[in-house]
Amino acid sequence: MPTPQRRLAVADVETFVREQCFAPAQGGLVGLELERHLIATDRGTGAIDHPAVRQATAAIGALPGQSRITYEPGGQLEVSSPPRSGPSAACAGLTSDLAVVDPVVTSLGVDLAAVGLHPDGHDDLVVGGPRYVAMATYLDEAGPCGRTMMCSTAALQVNLDIGDDRSQSQRWRLVHQLGPVLLAAFANSPLGDCPDGWRSGRAAAWAGIDPTRTSPAADGARDPAAAWVRYVLEARVMLIRASDERFVPILDALPFARWLDVGHELGFPTIDDLEYHLGTLFPPVRARGWLELRMIDSLPHPWWTVAAAVCAALLDDPEAAERAGRATVATGELWGEAARHGLAHPGLATAARSCFAAALDALPRLEADLSTLAAVAAFSDRFVERGRCPADETFERRRSAIGVDRQLAVSWN
């Protein structure tokens, strides 16, 4: 919480970022965070008892794969795995935990929708508390997309090692360059209030809120930590913790650098306030001591395993990384095109085909199991080679008047 006297300087921010956000780490570890929407099985008359769902999942206790269960503001269920060595181990651990969690939830008359936007859309803060209320107040100033982001979006986050001193700049540059291709290939949210035609309405919602905290950071080709420091300093302060139970939304633009320099009526930031500020930044790639890839829509099984495997292969296998880097030189800035068009964009489609081919070649070298290889190959054949993404199947259902499923088909044969 803030103090009356200045405690931090820009140099302290840089030291913290370098020591905490960019602490050297070897490649190879993969962590996964899968968010899904809760949908009443009886959508006509049913209602979800969110406290009962949270109580039931809390009673599960320790999961076999050691994942954590948390909830987003709109009630989205998130299951987060610990880091594992390689994509197959990470996927196996999360799969085992979902096999425990999902029956508990569905037994309460609740379906789990693995799509980027809630099929019906809502802006109710199901998970309340002063922090989320303050966050909603801040985001409401910019329009409805903030509430949509908080309450109606769901993602798959893939966490990879940030690399050692020699590889950090290359990994940081490559993951930003890859971002639009990953967004386009796995786009899975043509729903909600965003403009019709968006393959990733989730990404469109994110683009509609405070750009100082959601735009991509600079690729930082030579010094990614310095690029992240600039991003942190230039981002607006979302809220200030005045006490454990009082969070004050900062509606007048206050970049963190200015808060350091001139303070606020609530005081000057401490190192804890810096850490809290870092947790309110939501670019498509975030440095947290690891690389957090945030651009991928929530996906059903086994498609989320495909996204995890492809991300790991393209970042952790040197040959695949080189091929992916060459393939995405011309597409690294096409975030908006990726969200709207998916792989219908010719340049993104070409880059995605090259990246998936590189990933398929690399996965055996990463000791991926046969089920992972089969899933990646099937996804590539079904979508990537045809210039399509999962959202396209939902568009086709809509056009043919069959209707939109709560969850895209699990079958991938």
C-alpha positions as a Python dict, from the first residue, in 0.01 Angstrom:
ca = {
    (1, 'M'): (0, 0, 0),
    (2, 'P'): (121, 356, -68),
    (3, 'T'): (334, 556, 175),
    (4, 'P'): (354, 933, 237),
    (5, 'Q'): (718, 948, 125),
    (6, 'R'): (872, 843, -202),
    (7, 'R'): (1016, 491, -171),
    (8, 'L'): (1084, 391, -531),
    (9, 'A'): (1265, 532, -830),
    (10, 'V'): (1277, 420, -1192),
    (11, 'A'): (1599, 234, -1116),
    (12, 'D'): (1415, 27, -855),
    (13, 'V'): (1151, -67, -1111),
    (14, 'E'): (1421, -175, -1354),
    (15, 'T'): (1597, -382, -1088),
    (16, 'F'): (1274, -555, -990),
    (17, 'V'): (1181, -633, -1350),
    (18, 'R'): (1524, -774, -1431),
    (19, 'E'): (1548, -981, -1113),
    (20, 'Q'): (1188, -1104, -1095),
    (21, 'C'): (1028, -1088, -1439),
    (22, 'F'): (1339, -1182, -1637),
    (23, 'A'): (1525, -1410, -1396),
    (24, 'P'): (1721, -1651, -1621),
    (25, 'A'): (1561, -1992, -1669),
    (26, 'Q'): (1634, -2284, -1897),
    (27, 'G'): (1376, -2379, -2158),
    (28, 'G'): (1155, -2684, -2145),
    (29, 'L'): (895, -2622, -1874),
    (30, 'V'): (531, -2579, -1978),
    (31, 'G'): (242, -2458, -1761),
    (32, 'L'): (-120, -2426, -1869),
    (33, 'E'): (-421, -2224, -1754),
    (34, 'L'): (-755, -2320, -1909),
    (35, 'E'): (-1060, -2099, -1854),
    (36, 'R'): (-1413, -2210, -1940),
    (37, 'H'): (-1758, -2059, -1909),
    (38, 'L'): (-2028, -2201, -1687),
    (39, 'I'): (-2352, -2253, -1881),
    (40, 'A'): (-2678, -2383, -1735),
    (41, 'T'): (-2756, -2721, -1886),
    (42, 'D'): (-3120, -2613, -1912),
    (43, 'R'): (-3068, -2280, -2083),
    (44, 'G'): (-3440, -2213, -2102),
    (45, 'T'): (-3526, -2212, -1734),
    (46, 'G'): (-3211, -2312, -1551),
    (47, 'A'): (-2993, -2080, -1348),
    (48, 'I'): (-2645, -2139, -1215),
    (49, 'D'): (-2590, -2143, -841),
    (50, 'H'): (-2238, -2002, -857),
    (51, 'P'): (-2168, -2024, -481),
    (52, 'A'): (-2269, -2391, -491),
    (53, 'V'): (-2031, -2455, -780),
    (54, 'R'): (-1744, -2286, -598),
    (55, 'Q'): (-1824, -2476, -279),
    (56, 'A'): (-1833, -2808, -466),
    (57, 'T'): (-1500, -2753, -639),
    (58, 'A'): (-1338, -2632, -317),
    (59, 'A'): (-1441, -2961, -156),
    (60, 'I'): (-1247, -3160, -415),
    (61, 'G'): (-921, -3102, -232),
    (62, 'A'): (-583, -3172, -390),
    (63, 'L'): (-599, -3270, -756),
    (64, 'P'): (-385, -3555, -892),
    (65, 'G'): (-192, -3324, -1123),
    (66, 'Q'): (-163, -3051, -856),
    (67, 'S'): (-357, -2793, -1057),
    (68, 'R'): (-527, -2497, -886),
    (69, 'I'): (-893, -2406, -927),
    (70, 'T'): (-984, -2036, -938),
    (71, 'Y'): (-1270, -1825, -1073),
    (72, 'E'): (-1271, -1516, -1293),
    (73, 'P'): (-1506, -1220, -1226),
    (74, 'G'): (-1785, -1353, -1449),
    (75, 'G'): (-1774, -1695, -1290),
    (76, 'Q'): (-1541, -1849, -1547),
    (77, 'L'): (-1375, -2161, -1406),
    (78, 'E'): (-996, -2166, -1441),
    (79, 'V'): (-782, -2474, -1384),
    (80, 'S'): (-409, -2395, -1375),
    (81, 'S'): (-141, -2661, -1389),
    (82, 'P'): (205, -2641, -1234),
    (83, 'P'): (496, -2632, -1480),
    (84, 'R'): (592, -2968, -1626),
    (85, 'S'): (880, -3081, -1841),
    (86, 'G'): (754, -3066, -2198),
    (87, 'P'): (410, -3023, -2352),
    (88, 'S'): (295, -3385, -2325),
    (89, 'A'): (358, -3398, -1950),
    (90, 'A'): (184, -3062, -1902),
    (91, 'C'): (-118, -3172, -2104),
    (92, 'A'): (-139, -3508, -1929),
    (93, 'G'): (-135, -3343, -1587),
    (94, 'L'): (-406, -3093, -1673),
    (95, 'T'): (-616, -3359, -1844),
    (96, 'S'): (-610, -3575, -1532),
    (97, 'D'): (-725, -3282, -1321),
    (98, 'L'): (-1005, -3184, -1559),
    (99, 'A'): (-1127, -3542, -1540),
    (100, 'V'): (-1181, -3486, -1167),
    (101, 'V'): (-1318, -3131, -1180),
    (102, 'D'): (-1558, -3155, -1472),
    (103, 'P'): (-1793, -3425, -1336),
    (104, 'V'): (-1830, -3230, -1012),
    (105, 'V'): (-1942, -2922, -1204),
    (106, 'T'): (-2168, -3099, -1452),
    (107, 'S'): (-2341, -3289, -1170),
    (108, 'L'): (-2483, -2952, -1063),
    (109, 'G'): (-2660, -2896, -1394),
    (110, 'V'): (-2379, -2684, -1537),
    (111, 'D'): (-2201, -2728, -1869),
    (112, 'L'): (-1847, -2608, -1933),
    (113, 'A'): (-1811, -2407, -2255),
    (114, 'A'): (-1457, -2392, -2393),
    (115, 'V'): (-1501, -2091, -2620),
    (116, 'G'): (-1346, -1746, -2608),
    (117, 'L'): (-1672, -1557, -2550),
    (118, 'H'): (-1969, -1656, -2337),
    (119, 'P'): (-2236, -1788, -2577),
    (120, 'D'): (-2507, -1569, -2424),
    (121, 'G'): (-2291, -1282, -2306),
    (122, 'H'): (-2327, -1121, -1964),
    (123, 'D'): (-2166, -845, -1763),
    (124, 'D'): (-2251, -949, -1408),
    (125, 'L'): (-1973, -967, -1150),
    (126, 'V'): (-2039, -1316, -1021),
    (127, 'V'): (-1716, -1316, -821),
    (128, 'G'): (-1726, -987, -634),
    (129, 'G'): (-1507, -817, -380),
    (130, 'P'): (-1362, -466, -366),
    (131, 'R'): (-1081, -538, -614),
    (132, 'Y'): (-1309, -652, -894),
    (133, 'V'): (-1560, -374, -825),
    (134, 'A'): (-1282, -115, -853),
    (135, 'M'): (-1151, -280, -1170),
    (136, 'A'): (-1497, -273, -1326),
    (137, 'T'): (-1538, 95, -1236),
    (138, 'Y'): (-1206, 175, -1403),
    (139, 'L'): (-1287, -21, -1718),
    (140, 'D'): (-1644, 111, -1744),
    (141, 'E'): (-1500, 455, -1821),
    (142, 'A'): (-1392, 331, -2164),
    (143, 'G'): (-1719, 160, -2258),
    (144, 'P'): (-1875, -187, -2248),
    (145, 'C'): (-1575, -389, -2365),
    (146, 'G'): (-1424, -383, -2017),
    (147, 'R'): (-1717, -567, -1862),
    (148, 'T'): (-1719, -807, -2156),
    (149, 'M'): (-1353, -880, -2096),
    (150, 'M'): (-1403, -939, -1725),
    (151, 'C'): (-1722, -1142, -1736),
    (152, 'S'): (-1759, -1299, -2079),
    (153, 'T'): (-1412, -1399, -2204),
    (154, 'A'): (-1215, -1718, -2153),
    (155, 'A'): (-865, -1807, -2269),
    (156, 'L'): (-602, -2074, -2274),
    (157, 'Q'): (-278, -1934, -2131),
    (158, 'V'): (41, -2117, -2219),
    (159, 'N'): (335, -2048, -1988),
    (160, 'L'): (689, -2116, -2111),
    (161, 'D'): (1033, -2053, -1966),
    (162, 'I'): (1166, -1706, -2032),
    (163, 'G'): (1511, -1838, -2124),
    (164, 'D'): (1864, -1781, -2004),
    (165, 'D'): (2068, -1466, -2056),
    (166, 'R'): (2169, -1570, -2407),
    (167, 'S'): (1824, -1671, -2532),
    (168, 'Q'): (1586, -1423, -2365),
    (169, 'S'): (1596, -1161, -2638),
    (170, 'Q'): (1543, -1419, -2912),
    (171, 'R'): (1252, -1584, -2728),
    (172, 'W'): (1089, -1250, -2644),
    (173, 'R'): (1116, -1133, -3005),
    (174, 'L'): (994, -1463, -3148),
    (175, 'V'): (693, -1502, -2920),
    (176, 'H'): (571, -1154, -3015),
    (177, 'Q'): (630, -1228, -3382),
    (178, 'L'): (438, -1555, -3350),
    (179, 'G'): (149, -1399, -3159),
    (180, 'P'): (-81, -1306, -3449),
    (181, 'V'): (-40, -1650, -3609),
    (182, 'L'): (-131, -1822, -3280),
    (183, 'L'): (-429, -1590, -3234),
    (184, 'A'): (-550, -1656, -3588),
    (185, 'A'): (-499, -2032, -3590),
    (186, 'F'): (-680, -2091, -3260),
    (187, 'A'): (-946, -1818, -3287),
    (188, 'N'): (-1260, -1960, -3127),
    (189, 'S'): (-1497, -1681, -3027),
    (190, 'P'): (-1729, -1555, -3302),
    (191, 'L'): (-1992, -1473, -3039),
    (192, 'G'): (-2108, -1193, -2810),
    (193, 'D'): (-2147, -822, -2872),
    (194, 'C'): (-1836, -772, -3081),
    (195, 'P'): (-1881, -692, -3454),
    (196, 'D'): (-2005, -986, -3656),
    (197, 'G'): (-1724, -1143, -3854),
    (198, 'W'): (-1459, -1142, -3585),
    (199, 'R'): (-1305, -1486, -3555),
    (200, 'S'): (-1181, -1389, -3209),
    (201, 'G'): (-1440, -1166, -3048),
    (202, 'R'): (-1245, -1215, -2726),
    (203, 'A'): (-945, -1040, -2879),
    (204, 'A'): (-1175, -767, -3011),
    (205, 'A'): (-1308, -709, -2660),
    (206, 'W'): (-955, -683, -2522),
    (207, 'A'): (-867, -435, -2797),
    (208, 'G'): (-1155, -214, -2685),
    (209, 'I'): (-1013, -136, -2341),
    (210, 'D'): (-719, 67, -2209),
    (211, 'P'): (-445, 21, -2472),
    (212, 'T'): (-168, 113, -2227),
    (213, 'R'): (-222, -223, -2057),
    (214, 'T'): (-348, -446, -2342),
    (215, 'S'): (-139, -353, -2647),
    (216, 'P'): (163, -572, -2727),
    (217, 'A'): (486, -463, -2566),
    (218, 'A'): (779, -368, -2788),
    (219, 'D'): (967, -672, -2910),
    (220, 'G'): (1282, -548, -2731),
    (221, 'A'): (1515, -714, -2979),
    (222, 'R'): (1827, -627, -2783),
    (223, 'D'): (1698, -587, -2428),
    (224, 'P'): (1351, -728, -2358),
    (225, 'A'): (1371, -635, -1990),
    (226, 'A'): (1421, -270, -2083),
    (227, 'A'): (1125, -290, -2321),
    (228, 'W'): (910, -435, -2042),
    (229, 'V'): (1024, -165, -1799),
    (230, 'R'): (908, 101, -2046),
    (231, 'Y'): (574, -74, -2083),
    (232, 'V'): (529, -94, -1705),
    (233, 'L'): (615, 273, -1654),
    (234, 'E'): (393, 399, -1935),
    (235, 'A'): (88, 191, -1841),
    (236, 'R'): (-184, 369, -1647),
    (237, 'V'): (-242, 285, -1283),
    (238, 'M'): (-573, 100, -1269),
    (239, 'L'): (-636, 112, -897),
    (240, 'I'): (-461, 183, -568),
    (241, 'R'): (-498, -34, -261),
    (242, 'A'): (-577, 211, 17),
    (243, 'S'): (-633, -77, 261),
    (244, 'D'): (-697, -448, 251),
    (245, 'E'): (-1064, -384, 182),
    (246, 'R'): (-1049, -53, -7),
    (247, 'F'): (-941, -37, -370),
    (248, 'V'): (-960, 304, -536),
    (249, 'P'): (-1003, 315, -917),
    (250, 'I'): (-782, 583, -1073),
    (251, 'L'): (-1004, 736, -1340),
    (252, 'D'): (-775, 1027, -1429),
    (253, 'A'): (-487, 901, -1640),
    (254, 'L'): (-190, 832, -1413),
    (255, 'P'): (100, 644, -1574),
    (256, 'F'): (303, 449, -1321),
    (257, 'A'): (607, 666, -1399),
    (258, 'R'): (413, 976, -1298),
    (259, 'W'): (295, 809, -978),
    (260, 'L'): (659, 742, -897),
    (261, 'D'): (752, 1101, -969),
    (262, 'V'): (474, 1312, -816),
    (263, 'G'): (273, 1066, -610),
    (264, 'H'): (-102, 1070, -552),
    (265, 'E'): (-324, 1196, -273),
    (266, 'L'): (-316, 838, -141),
    (267, 'G'): (64, 837, -137),
    (268, 'F'): (364, 709, -331),
    (269, 'P'): (395, 350, -458),
    (270, 'T'): (586, 80, -274),
    (271, 'I'): (737, -237, -416),
    (272, 'D'): (409, -412, -331),
    (273, 'D'): (222, -154, -537),
    (274, 'L'): (460, -218, -825),
    (275, 'E'): (389, -590, -804),
    (276, 'Y'): (17, -521, -797),
    (277, 'H'): (47, -289, -1098),
    (278, 'L'): (225, -564, -1291),
    (279, 'G'): (-69, -794, -1225),
    (280, 'T'): (-309, -546, -1388),
    (281, 'L'): (-122, -543, -1721),
    (282, 'F'): (-273, -769, -1986),
    (283, 'P'): (-72, -761, -2310),
    (284, 'P'): (-81, -1069, -2533),
    (285, 'V'): (262, -1166, -2397),
    (286, 'R'): (343, -1091, -2033),
    (287, 'A'): (673, -1139, -1849),
    (288, 'R'): (619, -1290, -1503),
    (289, 'G'): (943, -1477, -1450),
    (290, 'W'): (820, -1684, -1743),
    (291, 'L'): (653, -1604, -2075),
    (292, 'E'): (276, -1594, -2038),
    (293, 'L'): (108, -1631, -2378),
    (294, 'R'): (-238, -1473, -2346),
    (295, 'M'): (-356, -1448, -2708),
    (296, 'I'): (-523, -1790, -2743),
    (297, 'D'): (-899, -1836, -2705),
    (298, 'S'): (-1031, -2110, -2480),
    (299, 'L'): (-1049, -2439, -2668),
    (300, 'P'): (-1213, -2777, -2606),
    (301, 'H'): (-1017, -3096, -2565),
    (302, 'P'): (-803, -3197, -2750),
    (303, 'W'): (-757, -2865, -2927),
    (304, 'W'): (-612, -2695, -2620),
    (305, 'T'): (-343, -2964, -2615),
    (306, 'V'): (-260, -2872, -2975),
    (307, 'A'): (-210, -2507, -2882),
    (308, 'A'): (13, -2603, -2590),
    (309, 'A'): (223, -2837, -2802),
    (310, 'V'): (264, -2594, -3092),
    (311, 'C'): (367, -2306, -2864),
    (312, 'A'): (623, -2520, -2683),
    (313, 'A'): (765, -2667, -3003),
    (314, 'L'): (811, -2332, -3175),
    (315, 'L'): (978, -2171, -2874),
    (316, 'D'): (1178, -2460, -2727),
    (317, 'D'): (1309, -2645, -3033),
    (318, 'P'): (1593, -2445, -3198),
    (319, 'E'): (1523, -2565, -3551),
    (320, 'A'): (1149, -2502, -3523),
    (321, 'A'): (1214, -2160, -3370),
    (322, 'E'): (1434, -2064, -3663),
    (323, 'R'): (1174, -2179, -3916),
    (324, 'A'): (892, -2003, -3730),
    (325, 'G'): (1094, -1683, -3713),
    (326, 'R'): (1142, -1684, -4089),
    (327, 'A'): (777, -1766, -4151),
    (328, 'T'): (637, -1482, -3941),
    (329, 'V'): (860, -1190, -4040),
    (330, 'A'): (576, -1028, -4236),
    (331, 'T'): (291, -1109, -3995),
    (332, 'G'): (424, -1007, -3656),
    (333, 'E'): (217, -687, -3642),
    (334, 'L'): (-112, -827, -3776),
    (335, 'W'): (-294, -857, -3444),
    (336, 'G'): (-615, -694, -3564),
    (337, 'E'): (-621, -889, -3888),
    (338, 'A'): (-567, -1212, -3695),
    (339, 'A'): (-859, -1141, -3462),
    (340, 'R'): (-1098, -1048, -3741),
    (341, 'H'): (-1002, -1284, -4022),
    (342, 'G'): (-825, -1577, -3857),
    (343, 'L'): (-652, -1790, -4118),
    (344, 'A'): (-876, -1650, -4392),
    (345, 'H'): (-601, -1387, -4411),
    (346, 'P'): (-363, -1520, -4681),
    (347, 'G'): (-43, -1405, -4515),
    (348, 'L'): (-138, -1548, -4177),
    (349, 'A'): (-249, -1874, -4340),
    (350, 'T'): (85, -1916, -4516),
    (351, 'A'): (277, -1841, -4197),
    (352, 'A'): (60, -2080, -3995),
    (353, 'R'): (117, -2367, -4237),
    (354, 'S'): (492, -2320, -4208),
    (355, 'C'): (474, -2296, -3828),
    (356, 'F'): (261, -2607, -3789),
    (357, 'A'): (492, -2803, -4019),
    (358, 'A'): (788, -2693, -3808),
    (359, 'A'): (606, -2788, -3488),
    (360, 'L'): (514, -3133, -3620),
    (361, 'D'): (878, -3196, -3710),
    (362, 'A'): (996, -3072, -3369),
    (363, 'L'): (756, -3251, -3137),
    (364, 'P'): (925, -3593, -3162),
    (365, 'R'): (1251, -3424, -3064),
    (366, 'L'): (1069, -3288, -2757),
    (367, 'E'): (954, -3643, -2677),
    (368, 'A'): (588, -3562, -2736),
    (369, 'D'): (363, -3864, -2703),
    (370, 'L'): (164, -4017, -2989),
    (371, 'S'): (-167, -3866, -2881),
    (372, 'T'): (-18, -3516, -2887),
    (373, 'L'): (132, -3572, -3232),
    (374, 'A'): (-198, -3708, -3362),
    (375, 'A'): (-395, -3413, -3224),
    (376, 'V'): (-159, -3157, -3380),
    (377, 'A'): (-167, -3336, -3715),
    (378, 'A'): (-547, -3358, -3707),
    (379, 'F'): (-587, -2989, -3620),
    (380, 'S'): (-346, -2894, -3897),
    (381, 'D'): (-537, -3101, -4154),
    (382, 'R'): (-879, -2984, -4037),
    (383, 'F'): (-804, -2615, -4005),
    (384, 'V'): (-456, -2486, -4089),
    (385, 'E'): (-409, -2653, -4427),
    (386, 'R'): (-753, -2525, -4529),
    (387, 'G'): (-699, -2167, -4410),
    (388, 'R'): (-955, -2209, -4134),
    (389, 'C'): (-982, -2181, -3756),
    (390, 'P'): (-1230, -2325, -3502),
    (391, 'A'): (-1447, -2013, -3523),
    (392, 'D'): (-1522, -2085, -3888),
    (393, 'E'): (-1717, -2397, -3792),
    (394, 'T'): (-1940, -2190, -3566),
    (395, 'F'): (-1999, -1938, -3846),
    (396, 'E'): (-2109, -2224, -4069),
    (397, 'R'): (-2352, -2351, -3806),
    (398, 'R'): (-2496, -2002, -3780),
    (399, 'R'): (-2538, -1962, -4154),
    (400, 'S'): (-2701, -2303, -4192),
    (401, 'A'): (-2949, -2219, -3912),
    (402, 'I'): (-2844, -2521, -3709),
    (403, 'G'): (-2757, -2287, -3425),
    (404, 'V'): (-2453, -2226, -3214),
    (405, 'D'): (-2346, -2502, -2978),
    (406, 'R'): (-2251, -2421, -2621),
    (407, 'Q'): (-1919, -2584, -2693),
    (408, 'L'): (-1754, -2657, -3026),
    (409, 'A'): (-1747, -3022, -3120),
    (410, 'V'): (-1492, -3223, -2930),
    (411, 'S'): (-1455, -3477, -3210),
    (412, 'W'): (-1147, -3421, -3423),
    (413, 'N'): (-1133, -3743, -3623),
}
